[in-house]
Structure formats: structure tokens, C-alpha cells
Amino acid sequence: MTLSVAIRKRLGDFALDMGFEAPGGVTVLFGRSGSGKTSVVNAVAGLMRPDAGRIALDGEVLFDGAAGRSVPVHRRRLGYVFQDSRLFPHLDIRQNLLYGRRARGLAGPGEMDRIVALLGLEGLLGRRPGALSGGEAQRVAIGRALLSEPRMLLMDEPLASLDAPRKAEILPYLEKLRAGTGLPILYVSHNLSEVARLATHLVVLDRGRVMKAGPAEALLSDPDLVPVMGLREAGAVLPARVAGHGADGLTELAVSGGTLWLPRIAAEPGTRLRVRILAQDVMIATERPTQISALNILPATVTALRPGEGPGMIAQLSIGQDTILARVTRRSADRLGLIEGRACFAVMKSVAVAPADVGQGLRV
Ligand SMILES: Nc1ncnc2c1ncn2[C@@H]1O[C@H](COP(=O)(O)OP(=O)(O)OP(=O)(O)O)[C@@H](O)[C@H]1O
């Protein structure tokens, strides 16, 4: 299922002029506030009519400016999840879940049981929305969208109004959704840790235009995107596999460039994971350091160097088949004689892990 978007729209002083293709998996629209993310999702949903262009889902036209054709919202068969859950306060959770089906003229409960189990809603069905936490309400909103049997889910910052614990509670459900349903998702976010966990594809927007688009792994390790991602948040994701657990409480992860050791991860050997390594947590050494506490030292090659503003610079390193970013000072880069093609070692101070979906373009 591929979504193709190529649209133009003027909104006051703002001009949206962009195009991208979203294949299966989770395509994240990423960009600063005001870059046009919500406008794009609204155009796909049919809530905003572009001035020109074309939107098609698997070849089926949803909007065609030249032909003057725009499929009405309810006939697009897309599920929309907003930042706030927008549940009906006078209906209980079961009725809220079924509402999306009724609105679309679908009979019966559909896959109610499976979706309730997928999102952990079993204990909530008889309650009213007023008696739910923000995280629970968002899970219900996702369930309602799924029960309407959409061809694609549109999620506009679904976690933005939640605090960190509530976000952490929902992310695993979104990961299950990505892995288990095969339903393509167009997901708006400006939070990179969310992007790193969920995105299979990334479309980076800047002032109404696409700055870059492509597989998430490639874009997250693209030094040219660091200014958009932010120095503190910039970091790469790489596929990993749990190789085993050490007697001292550490877990061994296999990545294409070698082995990473992390505090014990509760996952069976063989489990595929995604690790996120922030640029600011990577140091570069030109010889393998020996008297050092860091456990994670992998041979690397400098593949790109980009001076930043001020004294810093971003180095892109290849380790095995993967690519990571490292934030260093220009002074260190000069002292070490870093140039493209230089062999070195990446010393990683910290590594975060998330479950990886299998068969969605992630290589292990
Ligand atoms: N109806 C409108 N009339 C005029 N300007 C609009 C209208 N709708 C949106 N805009 C402008 O278009 C730009 C893009 O807005 P949009 O909401 O798509 O951005 P966004 O990337 O989703 O931002 P955020 O992350 O803050 O939600 C903004 O500058 C906004 O002020």
C-alpha cells in the first residue's frame, strides 16, 4: 500500500508545495512547528483541499486538482487519530469504539476482540471517557480508528499531549500495531525519540517543502539533517539482535559492525531490536582505547564531516553496514586529523533500545 502525495496550497503567508511517497510501515512527517505537517495530513484526510496536485492511495485517486476530483472524507477509508482523543463523553468506551464503524456504515463489532486485546482495553469497556487517563483515552481513540477498517492510519502527534510516563505506556502499543497489523501509518511528530522508535520512513519538512525523504535509518544518520533534528537529539538507529546474556548482568547485542554490551535487556536471545545512539554520546578515537571504562568500542570509518555553528562539528561514521553520527569539537577533529575515509574507533557512552519490527525494511 503506497500513498503518493504531490500538492500545493497557499495558507495566508504560508505556501505548502511538497510531494512524497509513503510505502507500508510507519512514515513519519517530521519538521519544526509550522513546517506544514498537519496541513499535509489534513489534505490526505480530505479535511483540507489543496489548490493543486494529486493524492493517491495504491493508485486510487483521493484528490486530483487537474480533474477537479476530491473524494469526500468519509469515502477515503482512512483512520484519523488526533492529539486529543476526541471521544464522546456521553458514550461508554465500547460505544465509542463502535462509533467509527457505525459512521462508516459497517455492521457488527468487526475485529473488536482482537483490537481490544491489541491495545489492552479489556478493563475499560464499560467506563466513560471522563474516567480514563490521557494515555488510556488515546489508546481508545486508536482502537476506534482501527475498528473503522481503514486502509491507512493518520496520526497527528498522538502522544504530544501526554506526559512522559503516558507516552512510554502507549509506545509499545504503537510498536505492536506497526509489527502486527501491516496497516500503513502516516504519523506526525516533532519528537525524535518517538521517530527513532517508530519510523520506518521519514519525510523531513521545512517551510512547506520536503527537505529530504527516505528510509528512517538513512535519514537519522544524515549529518545534513542535524540542524533540523537539533544537536542534542540527533542520533542514528541501527538494527540489532540479542546475542546472549552475560553472567554479570550485561546483554550482548550483535550489530553489523560488532558487539554492543548493555545493562540486561529483558528479551530472549535472537530477538531483533533497534538501538538508538545519540551523536552526543559517541566519542571518536584514532587508536583503540584500552584503559577506558566504556565497553562499547567499534571500529569505524569517517564517512562525512560537517562543521556546525560554533566550535562543534558532526562526523558521520560507518560501522559495519550501519551509519552513526558523532558530535565532536573542531579542535578535536583537527587534533585527531579526522578526514573522510579515516579509520577510527567509535566509543559509545550510552545506547537506547527499542523493539524492531521484522520484515518492515529493517535489516539485521
Ligand atoms: N487556515 C489557515 N490560514 C492561514 N494560515 C494557516 C492556516 N492553516 C495553517 N496555516 C499556517 O500554515 C503553516 C503550517 O501549519 P501546520 O499546522 O500545517 O504546521 P505544523 O508543521 O503541523 O505545525 P505544528 O507542529 O505547530 O502543529 C503555519 O504557518 C500556519 O500558521
PDBQT file of the ligand as one rigid body, heavy atoms in Angstrom, charges set to zero:
ROOT
HETATM    1  N1  LIG A 401      -6.254  28.284   7.621  1.00  0.00    +0.000 N 
HETATM    2  C1  LIG A 401      -5.037  28.854   7.650  1.00  0.00    +0.000 A 
HETATM    3  N2  LIG A 401      -4.889  30.146   7.291  1.00  0.00    +0.000 NA
HETATM    4  C2  LIG A 401      -3.687  30.725   7.307  1.00  0.00    +0.000 A 
HETATM    5  N3  LIG A 401      -2.550  30.093   7.658  1.00  0.00    +0.000 NA
HETATM    6  C3  LIG A 401      -2.639  28.819   8.028  1.00  0.00    +0.000 A 
HETATM    7  C4  LIG A 401      -3.882  28.121   8.050  1.00  0.00    +0.000 A 
HETATM    8  N4  LIG A 401      -3.655  26.857   8.465  1.00  0.00    +0.000 NA
HETATM    9  C5  LIG A 401      -2.336  26.770   8.706  1.00  0.00    +0.000 A 
HETATM   10  N5  LIG A 401      -1.717  27.934   8.436  1.00  0.00    +0.000 N 
HETATM   11  C6  LIG A 401      -0.277  28.209   8.537  1.00  0.00    +0.000 C 
HETATM   12  O1  LIG A 401       0.396  27.231   7.779  1.00  0.00    +0.000 OA
HETATM   13  C7  LIG A 401       1.620  26.888   8.404  1.00  0.00    +0.000 C 
HETATM   14  C8  LIG A 401       1.719  25.366   8.578  1.00  0.00    +0.000 C 
HETATM   15  O2  LIG A 401       0.818  24.948   9.574  1.00  0.00    +0.000 OA
HETATM   16  P1  LIG A 401       0.729  23.436  10.033  1.00  0.00    +0.000 P 
HETATM   17  O3  LIG A 401      -0.249  23.381  11.161  1.00  0.00    +0.000 OA
HETATM   18  O4  LIG A 401       0.478  22.572   8.861  1.00  0.00    +0.000 OA
HETATM   19  O5  LIG A 401       2.205  23.185  10.570  1.00  0.00    +0.000 OA
HETATM   20  P2  LIG A 401       2.747  22.026  11.516  1.00  0.00    +0.000 P 
HETATM   21  O6  LIG A 401       4.079  21.665  10.973  1.00  0.00    +0.000 OA
HETATM   22  O7  LIG A 401       1.748  20.958  11.670  1.00  0.00    +0.000 OA
HETATM   23  O8  LIG A 401       2.905  22.822  12.875  1.00  0.00    +0.000 OA
HETATM   24  P3  LIG A 401       2.756  22.287  14.398  1.00  0.00    +0.000 P 
HETATM   25  O9  LIG A 401       3.863  21.311  14.614  1.00  0.00    +0.000 OA
HETATM   26  O10 LIG A 401       2.938  23.563  15.177  1.00  0.00    +0.000 OA
HETATM   27  O11 LIG A 401       1.393  21.707  14.529  1.00  0.00    +0.000 OA
HETATM   28  C9  LIG A 401       1.674  27.674   9.703  1.00  0.00    +0.000 C 
HETATM   29  O12 LIG A 401       2.479  28.812   9.481  1.00  0.00    +0.000 OA
HETATM   30  C10 LIG A 401       0.245  28.059   9.936  1.00  0.00    +0.000 C 
HETATM   31  O13 LIG A 401       0.168  29.252  10.669  1.00  0.00    +0.000 OA
ENDROOT
TORSDOF 0
